Each structure stands twice: as C-alpha cells, then as structure tokens.
Amino acid sequence: MSNQPSDIEREIEEARERLAGTIDQLLYRSHPKTIVSREVAQVKAFYVDAETGEPRTDNILKTVGGVVGAIAVFVLLRKITK
C-alpha cells in the first residue's frame, strides 16, 4: 500500500461507497413495510406449504386448539369468580 494522495483518495472513496451501500441496506431492512412483509411471509410459511401451496393442517389445528383452550380457560375462570 503506497501513501500517494491518489491512492488514499481512492481508498477513501471505496470506503464511502461501502458505507453508503451498508446504510442503504440498513434503511431497507428497517423500513416498516419491509418488516411487515417479512413477518407476513413467516406467518404464511407456517400455515401454507411453500412447495405445494396446500394448507398445513397440522399447524392450523395446533393454533385452533390453542385458541379454543385459551377461551375455555377464560370462560372457566369467569364462572369460578362469579
């Protein structure tokens, strides 16, 4: 590495370009719409098989069972406290 002014200027410009690219990536990844779309894709992937497009009934049934169980607990607690 030489310490010629032109070499130093080139290195500084390369570093600026790398930093600008990193900042652009961070801005994209932290944008609310990007975050929402990423989360929606994760939820869809949990309930729909990506290869076939068929619903994953095992995961759907687990979720429904959890919701029904939670509702049953709340109903039972309300009856006990009355």
C-alpha positions as CSV (number, residue, x, y, z in Angstrom):
1,M,0.0,0.0,0.0
2,S,1.5,3.3,-1.0
3,N,0.8,6.6,0.6
4,Q,0.3,8.5,-2.6
5,P,-2.5,11.1,-2.4
6,S,-4.3,9.5,-5.3
7,D,-4.2,6.0,-3.6
8,I,-5.5,7.5,-0.4
9,E,-8.3,9.3,-2.2
10,R,-9.3,6.1,-4.0
11,E,-9.4,4.2,-0.7
12,I,-11.5,6.9,0.9
13,E,-13.9,6.8,-2.0
14,E,-14.2,3.0,-1.9
15,A,-14.9,3.1,1.9
16,R,-17.6,5.8,1.3
17,E,-19.2,3.6,-1.3
18,R,-19.2,0.5,1.0
19,L,-20.7,2.6,3.8
20,A,-23.3,4.0,1.6
21,G,-24.3,0.5,0.5
22,T,-24.4,-0.6,4.1
23,I,-26.6,2.3,5.1
24,D,-29.0,1.7,2.2
25,Q,-29.3,-2.0,3.2
26,L,-30.0,-1.0,6.8
27,L,-32.6,1.5,5.8
28,Y,-34.3,-1.0,3.6
29,R,-34.3,-3.8,6.2
30,S,-35.6,-1.4,9.0
31,H,-38.4,0.1,6.9
32,P,-41.8,-0.7,8.5
33,K,-43.2,-2.0,5.2
34,T,-40.3,-4.4,4.8
35,I,-40.6,-5.6,8.4
36,V,-44.3,-6.2,7.9
37,S,-43.9,-8.1,4.6
38,R,-41.2,-10.2,6.2
39,E,-43.4,-11.1,9.2
40,V,-46.4,-11.8,6.9
41,A,-44.2,-14.1,4.8
42,Q,-43.2,-16.0,8.0
43,V,-46.8,-16.5,9.1
44,K,-47.8,-17.6,5.7
45,A,-44.9,-20.1,5.6
46,F,-46.1,-21.5,8.9
47,Y,-49.7,-22.2,7.7
48,V,-49.1,-22.9,3.9
49,D,-46.6,-25.3,2.3
50,A,-44.4,-23.3,0.0
51,E,-43.8,-26.1,-2.5
52,T,-47.4,-27.3,-3.0
53,G,-49.4,-24.3,-1.8
54,E,-51.5,-26.6,0.3
55,P,-52.5,-25.5,3.9
56,R,-50.6,-27.1,6.7
57,T,-53.5,-28.6,8.6
58,D,-51.3,-29.8,11.5
59,N,-50.2,-26.2,12.2
60,I,-53.7,-24.8,11.7
61,L,-55.1,-27.4,14.1
62,K,-52.5,-26.6,16.7
63,T,-53.3,-22.9,16.5
64,V,-57.1,-23.5,16.7
65,G,-56.6,-25.9,19.6
66,G,-54.6,-23.2,21.5
67,V,-57.2,-20.6,20.9
68,V,-60.1,-22.9,21.9
69,G,-58.1,-23.9,25.0
70,A,-57.5,-20.2,26.0
71,I,-61.1,-19.4,25.5
72,A,-62.1,-22.4,27.7
73,V,-59.8,-21.2,30.4
74,F,-61.2,-17.7,30.4
75,V,-64.8,-19.0,30.5
76,L,-63.9,-21.3,33.3
77,L,-62.2,-18.5,35.3
78,R,-65.2,-16.2,34.8
79,K,-67.6,-18.9,36.1
80,I,-65.4,-19.6,39.1
81,T,-65.1,-15.9,40.1
82,K,-68.8,-15.3,39.9
